[in-house]
């Protein structure tokens, strides 16, 4: 039985979205976020494949800024998940004990 986390995490856009938003201080105008995706060599489709799941799980949300531009935000829950992923990556990067 596959856990929900791995079902979502296996999709490339999932971790990448969390990573990019964390790098952008947890929020960015949609156009800036899309540019950051492009700079990472990713396609918008990778984000759109996981957008609904990220929203439904409460990991990201949208709001309008004062200029009525769409802003993508990493929620506290999203920041927590991103931190846990980084912790797991650090554990896996440790040398193997013999």
C-alpha positions, 0 to 999 in steps of 0.5 A: 500500500502506497502512502499519500506522501509518496503518491504526491512526491513522485510527481516532479512538480510536487517537490519542485514547487515547494522548493521554489516557493521556499527559495522565494521567501514562501510566496511569489507572483505567479509570473515570477514563480513560472519564471523560476520554474523555467530557470530550473529547467521545468515545464509549467505542466509539471506544476499543473499536474500537482497544483490541485493536490497541493491546494487540496492538501493545504500546502499552497494557496493563492491570494491577490496582491495590492495590484490584483496579481495572483500570488502563490503562497507556501502555507505553514503546512507546506513549509513544514513538509518542505523542511521534513523533505530537507531533513530526509535528504540530509539523512540520506546524504550521510555516509554509510556506517560500516 
